[in-house]
Amino acid sequence: MTHAHTHTHDHVHTHEHAHSHGAATPHPAQAATWSILRMTVAARLAAALAVCAVLWAFVLVAMR
């Protein structure tokens, strides 16, 4: 008894990208709406203290 079947084993992988460019032409700089680098030292310190306070609040709530 012979059993013959045919089917293809084609594996097509397409990798389409929205755009492409070489290393010589990088993306243009985008205007940042907010940047920590533009903050004053006092503002950075206040932000760091606020983040620290929030993290400590999480720790204290978790310990209860």
Residue, then its C-alpha position, 0 to 999 in steps of 0.5 A: m500500500t502506498h501512501a502519498h501526500t504532498h504539502t509544502h514546508d514553506h516558512v515565510h517570515t516577513h519583518e516589516h518596519a515602519h521606517s529604516h535609516g542608517a547609522a549616519t542619519p540618526h533620528p532628529a532630536q525631539a523637544a522634551t516636555w519635561s527633563i530632570l536635567r533642566m530642573t534646578v538642584a533644589a527642585r531635584l532634591a525636592a523630587a528625590l525627597a518626594v519619591c523617597a517619602v512615597l517609597w517609605a510609605f509603601v514600606l510602612v504600609a506593607m509592614r502593617 
